Amino acid sequence: MSDREALQGFTDKWLAQWPEWAVAEVFVPPERRELARAWFCLRDELAEAAWGGDDPRPGEAKLGWWAEELDGWSRGARRHPLGLALQPMPAPWTNLAACLPALRASRERPRDLDAALFALEPYAEALAGVAQGLFDAQMPAPSRSVVISLLAERLLRNPDHATPLGDLDARGWANKLLRQWPPPGQGSCPGRIHAALVRGRLQRFAAGKPPVLPRLSALARAWRAARK
């Protein structure tokens, strides 16, 4: 299998999890669509390593591998197929690699919202910095908004293990996150669109509905996010 085919395989797997993107990416310039898919696929790979499975050890090993890989991208080396689209871009990959321990530590269930925000803030800042570099954004996305988006993705991924111990149930936690999360207004265009889709899924989950957004709803949210 060629690197190009392997890259397509990874992004296709992500699109199967986020079918709304196939509709929403119409507002991303065509020359940046592959880059955006690869970027969100990388974010998903890192999140799955941090939060997936019952045993944390395989994920810890995978995050260690990714730290080496991202550090290599900053020096022009790559092994993973996603690097075909991402590695050549002038982004702070070393900083992202250095912040993966914060993502790994976030596997522990937080005491409350403040603890959850604090644990993920370094990683969220690193993500915002990379996205700014990838997509030439004037300003990075606010780290707090990125943290809440990450917490929302974690909740949607595994509702039974993403809420604070002794706090709210999953839908209550979703509503608490939503109250802290204004509609996306800063950062890159692909990042705002992605955040709008995550926020839409979280709203549906909080209302007891299937999280995946209907096509027209995804299109409308993407349009509003892209035009800011």
Backbone bond lengths (Angstrom), bond angles and torsions (degrees), N, CA, C in turn:
res aa  C-N    CA-C-N  psi(-1)  N-CA   C-N-CA  omega(-1)  CA-C   N-CA-C  phi
1 M - - - 1.465 - - 1.529 109.43 -
2 S 1.310 117.45 131.62 1.454 121.37 178.82 1.527 110.46 -75.09
3 D 1.343 115.55 163.05 1.458 119.85 176.38 1.526 111.08 -60.16
4 R 1.325 116.19 -37.81 1.464 119.85 179.31 1.530 111.16 -62.96
5 E 1.315 117.37 -42.58 1.468 120.80 178.10 1.526 111.08 -67.15
6 A 1.339 116.11 -38.45 1.467 119.62 178.84 1.525 110.62 -66.51
7 L 1.327 117.20 -40.96 1.461 120.66 176.16 1.516 110.25 -59.53
8 Q 1.316 117.29 -45.15 1.462 121.31 178.80 1.513 110.94 -61.36
9 G 1.326 117.25 -37.68 1.451 120.63 178.74 1.519 112.29 -63.33
10 F 1.317 116.88 -41.66 1.468 120.29 179.38 1.528 110.80 -66.86
11 T 1.321 117.08 -45.61 1.463 118.36 -178.36 1.524 111.63 -69.58
12 D 1.319 117.41 -32.36 1.471 119.90 175.98 1.527 110.86 -64.60
13 K 1.332 116.72 -37.73 1.463 120.17 177.67 1.523 110.56 -63.36
14 W 1.335 116.16 -41.23 1.465 118.85 178.05 1.530 110.93 -66.79
15 L 1.323 117.53 -41.30 1.461 120.34 179.41 1.527 111.89 -63.06
16 A 1.325 117.43 -31.56 1.462 119.84 176.94 1.522 110.73 -65.09
17 Q 1.334 117.11 -29.59 1.460 121.19 178.16 1.533 111.66 -83.40
18 W 1.329 116.01 -27.63 1.468 121.56 -178.58 1.533 109.75 -127.32
19 P 1.326 117.29 69.29 1.471 119.72 -177.85 1.523 112.87 -62.90
20 E 1.335 117.43 -21.04 1.465 119.95 178.51 1.524 111.74 -60.26
21 W 1.335 116.68 -28.15 1.462 118.73 -175.83 1.524 112.08 -63.95
22 A 1.305 117.55 -32.88 1.464 120.45 179.55 1.527 111.03 -60.20
23 V 1.334 116.90 -28.11 1.464 121.88 176.18 1.524 110.19 -86.34
24 A 1.342 115.90 -44.73 1.462 121.03 -171.69 1.521 112.83 -70.49
25 E 1.336 118.09 -28.94 1.459 119.04 -173.59 1.521 113.21 -71.97
26 V 1.313 118.20 -1.17 1.468 120.30 174.97 1.528 110.06 -60.90
27 F 1.339 117.50 -22.76 1.462 121.06 -179.61 1.531 112.47 -91.98
28 V 1.317 117.17 1.74 1.465 122.35 173.53 1.522 107.73 -95.76
29 P 1.337 118.97 133.76 1.471 119.18 178.22 1.523 111.28 -53.06
30 P 1.338 118.32 137.61 1.472 120.89 -174.85 1.520 114.00 -53.03
31 E 1.328 117.03 -36.84 1.463 119.39 -177.49 1.531 113.04 -71.71
32 R 1.329 117.58 -8.37 1.462 120.59 -179.64 1.533 112.84 -113.11
33 R 1.306 117.38 3.13 1.465 119.08 -175.56 1.519 112.43 -69.39
34 E 1.329 118.02 -42.25 1.457 119.31 177.51 1.525 110.60 -63.74
35 L 1.311 117.17 -40.82 1.458 121.29 178.14 1.523 110.88 -60.82
36 A 1.327 116.91 -44.31 1.463 120.58 -179.84 1.527 110.88 -63.74
37 R 1.310 117.02 -44.23 1.467 119.46 178.51 1.530 110.94 -60.70
38 A 1.316 116.58 -43.65 1.466 119.94 -179.69 1.518 110.89 -64.47
39 W 1.325 117.63 -38.95 1.458 121.38 -179.59 1.528 111.44 -64.59
40 F 1.316 117.26 -46.52 1.457 119.18 -179.38 1.524 111.34 -71.83
41 C 1.315 116.33 -29.10 1.462 120.10 173.40 1.525 110.12 -64.71
42 L 1.337 118.14 -42.75 1.464 121.03 176.99 1.523 110.43 -61.23
43 R 1.311 116.85 -46.15 1.467 119.55 177.86 1.526 111.02 -56.56
44 D 1.317 116.21 -40.96 1.457 120.11 -179.88 1.528 111.59 -67.88
45 E 1.328 116.98 -39.69 1.463 120.41 177.80 1.530 110.84 -61.21
46 L 1.316 117.22 -42.26 1.457 121.12 179.65 1.530 110.80 -67.87
47 A 1.326 117.03 -41.36 1.461 120.42 179.17 1.527 111.35 -64.83
48 E 1.324 117.09 -40.66 1.459 120.35 178.87 1.521 110.55 -64.30
49 A 1.318 117.20 -39.52 1.460 120.14 177.50 1.521 110.71 -63.13
50 A 1.330 117.25 -39.76 1.464 121.04 -176.99 1.521 112.68 -74.68
51 W 1.319 117.68 -40.05 1.462 120.85 -167.56 1.523 114.87 -115.83
52 G 1.321 118.19 -9.32 1.457 120.26 -174.49 1.514 112.60 -84.17
53 G 1.339 115.56 155.64 1.461 122.13 173.29 1.512 113.95 77.01
54 D 1.322 115.62 163.03 1.454 121.18 179.28 1.527 112.34 -84.27
55 D 1.316 116.54 -28.02 1.460 122.00 -178.89 1.529 108.49 -101.29
56 P 1.330 118.90 120.01 1.464 119.59 -176.62 1.519 114.43 -73.41
57 R 1.332 118.71 -16.60 1.463 120.05 -170.49 1.525 114.35 -64.73
58 P 1.340 120.23 -42.67 1.479 117.61 176.91 1.524 112.52 -60.60
59 G 1.324 116.42 -39.02 1.452 119.32 179.11 1.516 112.33 -67.15
60 E 1.319 116.79 -37.68 1.465 120.14 177.68 1.527 110.51 -62.36
61 A 1.339 115.36 -42.39 1.463 118.85 178.43 1.535 110.74 -64.33
62 K 1.323 116.18 -39.34 1.465 119.71 -179.86 1.522 110.95 -66.47
63 L 1.327 117.50 -40.12 1.457 119.51 177.56 1.524 111.17 -65.68
64 G 1.327 117.05 -35.18 1.455 120.07 174.71 1.521 111.40 -61.81
65 W 1.345 115.28 -41.97 1.467 119.51 177.13 1.522 110.50 -62.96
66 W 1.336 116.45 -42.69 1.459 120.04 -179.05 1.531 111.37 -65.74
67 A 1.327 117.90 -34.38 1.458 119.66 177.22 1.523 110.34 -60.96
68 E 1.328 116.54 -42.69 1.463 119.96 176.79 1.527 111.33 -65.48
69 E 1.335 116.16 -40.80 1.460 120.54 -178.36 1.533 111.11 -64.38
70 L 1.326 117.13 -47.10 1.461 120.43 -178.55 1.528 111.31 -65.85
71 D 1.310 116.02 -38.08 1.458 119.18 175.64 1.536 110.37 -62.47
72 G 1.331 116.35 -38.40 1.457 120.35 176.56 1.514 112.55 -64.58
73 W 1.331 117.74 -35.88 1.463 120.33 178.43 1.530 111.27 -58.05
74 S 1.321 116.95 -35.89 1.463 119.75 -179.05 1.525 111.22 -67.57
75 R 1.346 117.45 -18.45 1.467 121.20 179.83 1.526 112.13 -105.34
76 G 1.330 116.62 7.53 1.460 119.82 177.36 1.511 114.85 91.67
77 A 1.336 118.42 4.27 1.466 122.21 179.32 1.527 109.35 -99.93
78 R 1.324 116.57 153.33 1.468 120.08 174.46 1.518 109.31 -157.21
79 R 1.337 115.03 149.67 1.453 122.46 174.18 1.530 111.38 -123.79
80 H 1.321 116.56 -38.12 1.460 120.64 -175.72 1.527 111.04 -78.45
81 P 1.340 117.95 141.52 1.477 119.72 -179.58 1.521 114.35 -58.04
82 L 1.329 118.60 -30.05 1.461 119.24 178.26 1.523 111.47 -60.50
83 G 1.326 116.46 -25.96 1.454 119.97 178.15 1.512 113.21 -64.04
84 L 1.325 117.81 -20.50 1.466 120.54 177.98 1.524 110.30 -58.46
85 A 1.339 116.66 -39.48 1.459 120.68 178.86 1.523 112.83 -90.40
86 L 1.338 116.91 -33.33 1.461 120.30 -168.98 1.523 114.58 -96.78
87 Q 1.320 117.70 -40.01 1.466 120.33 -170.54 1.537 113.97 -58.50
88 P 1.341 119.46 -38.32 1.465 117.72 -177.91 1.526 113.93 -68.62
89 M 1.317 118.33 -12.21 1.454 120.86 -174.41 1.528 110.89 -78.76
90 P 1.336 118.06 143.19 1.465 121.73 -179.46 1.525 111.14 -78.08
91 A 1.296 116.42 83.83 1.461 122.19 -178.14 1.527 108.98 -130.20
92 P 1.328 118.35 154.83 1.474 121.87 -177.94 1.534 112.07 -78.10
93 W 1.323 116.09 70.94 1.465 120.51 -177.59 1.530 112.02 -65.11
94 T 1.326 117.68 -35.49 1.464 120.31 -179.64 1.524 110.61 -63.10
95 N 1.319 116.60 -38.73 1.460 119.96 178.89 1.522 110.75 -65.29
96 L 1.324 117.09 -40.34 1.455 120.23 177.11 1.529 110.67 -62.53
97 A 1.337 116.61 -43.12 1.456 120.32 178.16 1.521 111.11 -59.67
98 A 1.335 116.27 -40.96 1.466 120.82 -177.49 1.523 112.45 -67.84
99 C 1.332 117.27 -22.00 1.463 120.88 -177.28 1.522 113.12 -96.37
100 L 1.322 118.49 0.16 1.467 119.98 178.69 1.533 113.03 -63.02
101 P 1.344 120.88 -30.53 1.468 118.47 175.25 1.532 113.03 -58.61
102 A 1.325 117.54 -33.11 1.461 119.68 176.67 1.522 110.93 -65.61
103 L 1.324 116.34 -39.51 1.464 119.62 175.90 1.520 110.37 -64.57
104 R 1.321 117.36 -43.95 1.465 120.83 179.49 1.526 110.85 -60.34
105 A 1.336 117.22 -42.52 1.465 121.17 -178.72 1.523 111.89 -67.33
106 S 1.330 117.88 -23.47 1.460 120.32 -177.80 1.523 112.81 -71.83
107 R 1.330 117.74 -5.27 1.462 119.75 176.68 1.527 111.29 -61.99
108 E 1.326 116.61 -32.24 1.461 120.63 177.43 1.523 109.37 -63.17
109 R 1.324 116.76 136.02 1.460 119.86 -179.73 1.523 109.54 -67.41
110 P 1.332 118.22 129.92 1.467 120.83 -175.04 1.526 112.17 -74.18
111 R 1.315 115.38 160.02 1.464 120.52 176.27 1.523 110.89 -71.39
112 D 1.328 115.91 -39.62 1.461 121.96 -175.61 1.525 108.40 -162.43
113 L 1.324 115.69 -174.97 1.461 119.51 -176.66 1.521 111.62 -64.15
114 D 1.329 117.67 -41.46 1.464 119.65 -179.55 1.525 110.89 -60.22
115 A 1.325 117.01 -42.21 1.469 120.21 178.83 1.523 110.94 -65.17
116 A 1.328 116.67 -39.03 1.468 120.22 179.20 1.520 110.99 -64.95
117 L 1.333 116.71 -42.42 1.463 120.76 179.45 1.524 110.83 -65.19
118 F 1.320 116.47 -43.32 1.466 121.06 -177.88 1.524 110.93 -63.78
119 A 1.337 116.98 -41.80 1.466 120.37 -175.56 1.524 112.20 -63.40
120 L 1.317 117.01 -37.06 1.461 120.63 -173.20 1.519 114.00 -97.39
121 E 1.320 118.39 -5.67 1.463 119.46 -173.91 1.533 113.25 -59.65
122 P 1.339 121.05 -44.21 1.475 118.15 179.36 1.523 112.93 -60.11
123 Y 1.319 116.11 -41.82 1.466 119.77 179.22 1.524 110.68 -66.63
124 A 1.336 117.22 -40.67 1.465 120.28 179.14 1.521 110.94 -62.80
125 E 1.322 117.80 -40.95 1.463 120.46 178.02 1.533 110.89 -62.76
126 A 1.335 115.84 -39.19 1.466 119.35 178.28 1.527 110.95 -65.01
127 L 1.332 117.70 -43.05 1.460 120.67 177.19 1.522 111.21 -59.87
128 A 1.331 115.94 -44.47 1.467 119.92 -179.18 1.524 110.91 -62.29
129 G 1.329 116.95 -38.85 1.457 120.47 179.14 1.516 112.69 -66.43
130 V 1.335 116.66 -41.40 1.460 119.78 178.13 1.528 110.27 -65.55
131 A 1.331 117.06 -44.79 1.468 119.85 -179.57 1.519 110.97 -61.40
132 Q 1.328 117.12 -38.43 1.468 119.88 177.41 1.522 110.85 -61.05
133 G 1.336 116.22 -41.42 1.459 119.33 178.72 1.514 113.37 -70.04
134 L 1.319 116.71 -39.66 1.464 120.07 -177.74 1.518 112.34 -65.02
135 F 1.348 115.96 -39.02 1.458 119.36 -169.65 1.527 113.18 -115.76
136 D 1.339 116.85 14.57 1.475 122.07 174.91 1.527 112.11 54.85
137 A 1.324 116.59 42.21 1.459 120.09 179.09 1.526 109.90 -75.14
138 Q 1.326 116.87 144.95 1.462 120.67 178.32 1.523 111.08 -66.34
139 M 1.327 116.03 -38.67 1.458 121.15 -178.99 1.529 108.87 -132.94
140 P 1.335 117.61 145.46 1.466 118.09 173.78 1.517 110.70 -72.18
141 A 1.300 116.53 158.11 1.459 120.31 174.23 1.523 108.94 -64.73
142 P 1.338 118.58 144.99 1.467 120.32 177.27 1.522 110.58 -59.29
143 S 1.332 116.03 133.00 1.462 118.99 -175.34 1.523 111.95 -60.92
144 R 1.328 117.93 -34.07 1.463 119.98 179.70 1.526 110.68 -62.84
145 S 1.328 116.58 -42.37 1.462 119.51 178.59 1.521 110.77 -64.14
146 V 1.339 117.22 -39.03 1.464 120.52 178.85 1.527 109.96 -65.64
147 V 1.333 117.39 -40.56 1.469 120.35 178.56 1.522 110.39 -60.51
148 I 1.319 116.72 -46.21 1.465 119.59 -178.18 1.523 110.51 -65.25
149 S 1.332 116.52 -37.41 1.460 119.33 175.64 1.525 110.90 -61.76
150 L 1.328 117.07 -41.54 1.467 120.53 177.71 1.520 111.24 -63.84
151 L 1.339 117.02 -42.66 1.464 120.17 178.02 1.520 111.08 -64.24
152 A 1.332 116.27 -35.96 1.462 119.91 176.89 1.520 111.01 -65.50
153 E 1.339 116.65 -43.88 1.460 119.95 178.71 1.528 110.77 -62.32
154 R 1.332 115.69 -39.14 1.464 118.18 178.94 1.528 110.51 -64.84
155 L 1.319 117.20 -42.56 1.456 120.62 179.15 1.522 110.92 -62.62
156 L 1.330 117.08 -44.04 1.454 120.54 -179.88 1.526 111.34 -66.50
157 R 1.330 116.43 -30.40 1.461 121.31 -179.74 1.533 111.05 -72.35
158 N 1.328 116.54 -41.85 1.466 120.83 -174.91 1.521 109.73 -149.87
159 P 1.338 118.76 81.96 1.460 121.36 -175.28 1.527 113.87 -59.35
160 D 1.324 118.03 -28.08 1.457 120.37 -174.22 1.527 113.63 -74.75
161 H 1.337 117.68 -18.65 1.466 119.48 -173.94 1.522 113.31 -127.69
162 A 1.334 117.87 14.31 1.460 119.80 -175.89 1.523 113.31 -107.32
163 T 1.327 118.88 -6.89 1.451 121.40 -177.96 1.521 110.31 -92.90
164 P 1.340 117.90 153.42 1.460 119.89 178.32 1.528 111.63 -62.04
165 L 1.300 115.27 145.72 1.460 120.13 177.58 1.530 109.59 -64.16
166 G 1.321 116.30 133.01 1.454 121.06 176.53 1.512 114.44 71.44
167 D 1.319 117.88 10.65 1.456 120.54 -178.22 1.531 109.14 -105.76
168 L 1.304 118.08 -134.18 1.449 123.28 -174.88 1.521 111.96 -81.15
169 D 1.344 115.59 162.20 1.460 118.39 169.13 1.528 108.60 -73.49
170 A 1.321 116.92 178.21 1.459 120.46 -171.89 1.535 112.03 -61.38
171 R 1.322 117.65 -43.25 1.465 119.16 -179.50 1.526 110.98 -69.44
172 G 1.330 117.20 -35.77 1.456 119.99 175.72 1.518 112.04 -64.37
173 W 1.352 115.90 -39.92 1.462 120.91 176.83 1.522 110.31 -64.30
174 A 1.336 116.98 -40.11 1.469 120.55 177.58 1.525 110.63 -59.93
175 N 1.326 117.37 -44.71 1.466 120.42 179.34 1.525 111.62 -65.03
176 K 1.328 116.32 -36.27 1.462 119.30 178.08 1.519 110.97 -65.29
177 L 1.321 117.12 -41.35 1.458 120.46 176.38 1.531 111.06 -62.73
178 L 1.315 116.74 -43.15 1.464 120.52 -178.93 1.527 111.65 -61.64
179 R 1.327 117.50 -37.24 1.464 119.90 179.82 1.524 111.87 -66.23
180 Q 1.331 116.61 -22.36 1.469 121.30 179.99 1.527 112.94 -95.71
181 W 1.319 117.75 1.99 1.463 121.84 -167.57 1.518 111.40 -123.59
182 P 1.336 118.56 99.16 1.467 119.51 175.71 1.523 110.42 -71.69
183 P 1.310 117.62 158.85 1.473 119.79 176.53 1.521 110.44 -56.41
184 P 1.329 118.14 142.12 1.473 121.19 -176.97 1.521 111.81 -58.47
185 G 1.355 115.89 131.71 1.450 119.55 -179.19 1.508 114.51 -137.53
186 Q 1.344 118.05 -6.22 1.453 121.71 -179.97 1.528 109.11 -132.77
187 G 1.331 115.15 173.88 1.446 119.69 -179.12 1.519 111.87 90.70
188 S 1.316 116.13 -171.92 1.467 121.20 -177.67 1.521 111.32 -72.28
189 C 1.317 115.43 157.74 1.464 120.05 177.89 1.530 111.65 -60.02
190 P 1.353 120.48 -50.21 1.469 118.91 177.30 1.521 112.38 -59.59
191 G 1.337 117.23 -36.87 1.454 119.99 179.60 1.513 112.29 -65.80
192 R 1.320 117.38 -40.66 1.465 120.56 178.52 1.522 110.63 -65.22
193 I 1.326 116.38 -40.74 1.466 119.82 179.43 1.531 110.27 -64.49
194 H 1.322 116.42 -45.71 1.464 120.25 179.40 1.525 110.54 -60.44
195 A 1.334 116.71 -45.33 1.462 120.15 179.52 1.524 111.33 -62.30
196 A 1.331 116.85 -37.73 1.463 119.95 178.82 1.524 111.53 -64.49
197 L 1.330 116.97 -36.49 1.461 120.03 177.72 1.533 110.98 -69.79
198 V 1.332 116.33 -42.13 1.471 119.19 177.68 1.527 109.98 -61.98
199 R 1.327 116.38 -43.70 1.459 120.59 179.68 1.532 110.75 -62.43
200 G 1.325 116.29 -40.53 1.458 119.50 177.76 1.518 112.35 -62.93
201 R 1.328 116.24 -42.20 1.470 119.15 176.61 1.518 111.12 -62.50
202 L 1.328 116.33 -40.81 1.457 119.50 -178.96 1.529 110.58 -64.76
203 Q 1.322 117.45 -39.12 1.461 120.82 177.49 1.525 111.15 -62.15
204 R 1.311 117.07 -42.19 1.457 120.20 178.93 1.529 110.70 -66.41
205 F 1.327 116.51 -41.56 1.458 120.20 177.88 1.526 110.42 -61.18
206 A 1.342 117.34 -44.13 1.461 121.12 -179.75 1.524 111.81 -62.68
207 A 1.339 116.23 -29.31 1.460 121.10 179.46 1.522 112.81 -87.46
208 G 1.327 117.63 2.39 1.458 121.08 179.45 1.510 114.03 79.87
209 K 1.331 117.55 21.44 1.458 121.85 -179.77 1.528 110.30 -104.16
210 P 1.336 118.49 160.11 1.469 119.64 171.98 1.520 109.64 -57.76
211 P 1.343 118.56 131.53 1.472 120.08 -170.83 1.526 115.63 -66.03
212 V 1.332 118.78 -34.07 1.470 119.52 -174.35 1.521 110.04 -60.86
213 L 1.330 115.82 130.74 1.463 121.43 -175.23 1.520 111.33 -77.48
214 P 1.326 117.67 139.09 1.468 119.92 169.71 1.531 110.22 -60.02
215 R 1.307 116.30 154.20 1.464 121.04 -173.42 1.533 112.01 -57.80
216 L 1.329 118.63 -45.58 1.463 120.44 -177.67 1.519 111.34 -66.31
217 S 1.315 116.57 -37.49 1.463 119.82 177.15 1.525 110.84 -65.56
218 A 1.330 116.81 -42.78 1.471 120.45 177.73 1.523 110.48 -61.85
219 L 1.322 116.84 -41.43 1.462 121.10 -179.33 1.527 110.56 -63.89
220 A 1.330 116.77 -44.46 1.464 120.45 -178.68 1.524 111.18 -65.65
221 R 1.315 117.04 -42.33 1.466 120.02 179.16 1.519 110.95 -65.15
222 A 1.315 116.71 -41.00 1.459 120.26 179.44 1.523 110.60 -64.54
223 W 1.310 117.32 -40.63 1.470 120.92 179.30 1.518 110.93 -62.16
224 R 1.337 116.65 -45.36 1.466 119.66 -179.49 1.532 110.84 -64.58
225 A 1.338 116.97 -40.57 1.460 120.32 -179.89 1.524 111.80 -67.60
226 A 1.319 117.52 -38.04 1.460 121.25 -176.00 1.524 112.86 -72.00
227 R 1.322 117.60 -27.90 1.468 119.91 -173.36 1.514 113.42 -88.49
228 K 1.317 119.63 0.00 1.477 121.77 -178.41 1.518 110.41 -71.67
